[in-house]
Every structure is written in C-alpha cells, then in structure tokens.
Amino acid sequence: MEPVREYSEDELIALLPLPADDANKYTRGMLAAVVGSVRYPGAACLAASAGQRTGAGYTEVLTDPNVVGIVQAWRPSLVVRPWSERASIDAPATTGKPRACIVGSGFDADDAASGDLVHFVLKHARMPVLVDGGGLGALASEKGQRLLKRRFLNGWDTVVTPHGGEAARLAHAFALPTDDPATLSRLLALAFGVTAVVKGPDTYFSDGETVARMAHGTAALAKAGTGDVLAGMIGALLAQGIATLDAVALGTDLHARAGRIAASQLSAIAATAEDVVERIPAAIAELASA
C-alpha cells in the first residue's frame, strides 16, 4: 500500500488563484481546449465553461468545424475556432502570461484523426497539457510514448485523467498491476512521465514521487460529462500557473464540492454535469470560507 497524502483545507485555500488588483485576461491565464467532436459536442461546452468558472482569464476552444456554432451558442464569451486554426498551441507560456492546454475531452476514440490531434498537441504545446477522455488511447502508441518522454525531458508537464477502465487500458501497455488505484497512479506516472489522476469514488493522483488522494467525492458525479468538467477545472488551474500536483489537488477538491452542492440542491439522482459547472462558484466560496 502506497503512503498517501491528503491536502488539508488550509493548504487548498492557500492555492486558490485570487486575481491581482491589476490583473488582465492574459495575466490570469490562457486555456486552450482542444475538445469535442461531432459525436460529443457537449464535452467541448462542459470542459470550456468549467475552465472559465475556475478562473482562466481567456478560454479558447479548438473543435470540429461542425461543432463551432454549438459551442459559441452555449457560452458567447468563449473564443471558438475550428481545429485547423491551431496557432495558439505553438505559443509558449511566458512570465506573467501563463498558459495550459487540455485535449481529448469528447474525442471520438474510433476516429484516427483524434489520435493525430493528441500527438500534435503533445509535440507543439510548450506548456502544461492535460489529456482526457477519448484522447487517452493515443498515449499508449509508440509515438505517444515518445512524445511524452520528450515533454518530460523538456520539463513540460503532462497530466492524464483516466477513470478506472481507461487507467487499466493505459496500464496494459506496460503490463502494470491494476488492483490498487493508489499504486496504479504512481506506476502510470512513472511509466508515461506524467502526473496521473485515477478517477473514482476516491481519486488518487501521483507525479511518480508523491501519491495523494481526494476522498470526499459523491455518487452524484457518476454521470456522463462530469469528467469533462474536471478536465476543464484542472486545466484552468494549470493555466493560472499553479504547480501541477497542487492544481490536481485543488481541481479535484472543487469538483467534488461542486458535485455535493448540486446533489444537496437537486438530489444525487437529478444532478447533471451542467449543474456541477454552475456550482463551481459556490464550491470556491465554500472552500474560501472554510
């Protein structure tokens, strides 16, 4: 059994990215979200709006051209472009203007172009990258592993956010044991050169050295789309310059709080991913006042 760290409320409160009085949308962090597909346009909406609610100053969505209008209508303050307009992925994070990217939420895993997009982001994004959902399968390929190694050696952090089944499929590439999620998070981190977040009733995450846990989730989050919300939340915290393991700790905590608040108001039966997004402000306020 791995020794497991749990962040205290005081530690999490200290991580909240309160904006400076002279902040602007760029100093507050730019989040590029390469998300969604014709089959799953809602994932783009959920991930991007969660990123906004979690504090990213500028959120840009790169998605299938057939989905652009849907995402624009969902939240007009989002900047939405087709996948072909990828210039923002090449722009590195700079001092005072942090950036991060999420990729894979809502990707159609059966579409070979999805894997190509993941590989493009891993190769060109000189900033923290979070890989989620339908993009995770591209990591187990020879090219995916090579790109992850390159990112690791260059000091560009990568986060992966698989649920149990996705984590088991990633583990298969290295014949890793999957019986203990704490150990699995550390082994995935070491094997792929990433910070691995193994989602579940208790979520375990590791950078290969530290293993930590978020242990106050809720069954209300066991609905389609809530993983996309979490990806957007962690991505936004990375985009604001928070250290990777800390961003995961704060993101998973706020996600669980938002889920519990939604359940308390709407019931664990009725709460949806959209409801979780709308409770992120209440979750932030709850933690800030703890």
N, C-alpha and C positions, 0 to 999 in steps of 0.2 A: 504494500500500500504506500502510495506516494505521500510525503508530507505536504499538506495543502494549506495555503494561505487564504484567509478571508479578509478583505478590506473592511476596516471599521467605517462607521458613518462619518467620523471626523476626517478620515483620510479622503473619503469620497466628496465630502463638502469642499475640502480644500482644492479638489480637482475641477470643480465647476468653472467653466470658462467665462467668467463675468467680463463683459467687454469694457475696455478702457473708455474714459470720457471722450477721447479724441479718435475713437475707432472709426474706420470706414468699412465698406463691404469687403474690400480686399484684405485689409489687415485682420478682419475677423475670419478669414479662411475661405478658400475656393474649393468646392467639392464638385468633381466631375463624376457623373453617374452614367456608366455605360451599361444600360439596363433595358429590360423589356424585350418583347418580340410580338409578332402578330398573334401568336397563340396566347401570350401572357402580357398584355399591355398594362394590366393593373399593377404588376410588380414595379414598373417604372414609376407610376404615380405614387405608390406607397413608399418606396425607398427614397425618392427625391423629396417628398413632403416631410418625411421623418427627418431627413437631413436638415431641412430648413428649420423645423421645430427644435432641433437640438443645437442650433446656433450657427451653422455655416452662414457666412455673410453673402456668398454668391454660389448658387447651386445651378449647374449646367447639366442637362440631360442629353446624352447621345443615344439615340434609339433607332429602331427600324423606321424608315421614312413613312410607312403606312400608319405608324403609331404617333407621329409628332403631333397631329391635331388633337388626339385624345388627351395627351399629357398637358398640352397648352390649355385646353379647356378645363382640365382638372384643377390647375393652380396657375393663374396667369403670371405670377411673379417668378416662375421658373423660366430659365433660358433653355429652349429645347431645339436641338438640331438633329438632322439625320446622321447616321453612323459615318457617312462619307466625310463629314466635316470634323476631322479629328485633331486639328492643330493644337487644341488646348492640352491634349495628352502629352505633347512634346515639351511643353513649357515646364521648367523645373520649379520646385518650391524655392523661394528666396527668403532672406532675412526680412522679417516683418510682413511677409506675404505668404503664409503657409498654404499648402495645397495637399489634397489627397484625392484618391480615385477609388470608386467601387465598381466592380464589374461582375456580371453573371446573374444578378437577380432577374428572374423572369426569362432567362435564356431558354431556348428550345434545345435540349440536350441532343435531340435527334438531327439537328441542323449542323452540318460540318462548319458552316460559316461562324457559328458561335465560338467554336474552339479557336478559330483563326483570330477572332476579336480578342479573346482572352490572351492569346500569345502576343498579339500586337501591343496590348496594354502592358503586359509584363516586360516586354522589350523596351518600350519607349517611355514609360512613365517614371521619371526620376523623382519620385515622391512615394509616400506610403500608398499601398494598394491593398484593398480588401477584395477577396474573391469569394463569391457566394453562389448558392443555388446551382443552376444549370451550367455555370462556368467551372465548377469544381472538377468535372471529369477531365478537362483539358490539362490539369496539373499532373496527372499520372502518366502522361505520354513522355516519351524520351525528350521531345522538345520542351514540354512544360517543365520537366525536372531540370533541364539545362538552363532555362531562363530563370527559374527560381534560384538556382545556385549562383548565377551571375548577379542577380539582385542582392542576394545575401553577401556576396563578396564586395559589392559596391556600397553596402550599407543602406540599401533602400528596403525598408521594412515591408513585409507582406503578411497579411492576416487572412486566414481561411476560416469560414464559419459553417462547417458541416453539421447537420443533425446526425443522429446515431447511424442511420443507414449509409449516408454519404461518407461519414468517417470510416466506416467499415470498408467501403469500396476504395478509399484512398489507402487505407492500411494494407489492402491486398497487394498493392504494387510493391510493398517491401516485406510482405508476409509478417506483419506486426500483429501481436495479440490484441484482441478487442474486448476482452471480458471486463476490464476496469476502465471507466471513462477518464479517470484522473491520469492513469498511466498512459492511456491512449493519446491524450492531449500532448503529453510530453514527448512521446515517441514520434508522433506526427510532426511536431515542431522540429525535432532533431533530424528526421528523415528528409523533410522537404525544405528546411531552412526558413521556417515561417513561425508566426505566432498562431497556434491552433486553438480554435474555440469549438469545443464539442458540446453542442446544444442538447438540452434535455430538461427534465424536471429540476435537477441540479445541473448547472452549466459549469464545465471545467475548462480552464484555458491555461496555456503554457507557452513560454518562449523558449523552451528547452532547458531552462535552468529552474525558474520558479513555476510551480503549479498552483493555481488559485481557483477559487470556487465562488459562484453566485448561487446561494442556496435558498432563495425565497421567491422562486417562480410561482406560477399559478396555472392550473389547467385551462383557464380562460385563454391562454396563449396558444393552446393546441388547436389552432385554426389556420387555414391557408392564408398566406400573406404576412403573418407576423414575423417570419424570418426576414422578409424583405424590409420590414420596418426596422428590425435590429441592425441589418446591414447599413441602412441609411444613417442610423443613430451613431454607430461606431465610426462610420466613415466621416461624419460631420465632426466628431471629436478629434479624429486624426487630422482633419483639415484645419482645425484650430491650433494645431501644434502640440497637442497632448501626447506624451510618450505612449508608445504602443500598448504595453500591458495595462497602463493606467486607463487609457481610452477604452479598452475592452472591459475593464472592471466597472468604470462609470457607465458605459453604454448598457451593459447587461443589467446593472442595478436599476437604472432609469427605465429600461424596457419592462422589467418585472414590476416596478412600481406603477407604471402606466397601465399595465395589464390588470393589476389588482384594483386600481381605482376604477377602471372600466367595468370590472366584474362587480364591484361594490355598488355601482350606479345602475348597471344594466343587467346584471347576473352573469355568472360564468357561462351560462347556456347561450346567452344572446350576444355577448360582446364579440366584435369583429376586429379585424386588423385596422380598419378605418377608425374605429373607436379608440384603439390604442394610440394611433397617431395624434388624435385630438386630445388625448390625456397626457401627452408628454409635458406640456407646460405645468399641469398640476403635479406631475411627478417631480419636476425640477423644484417647484415651490415646496413640496413636501420634504424633499431631501434638504433643501437650503434652510428650512426651519426646524430640522430635527435637533 
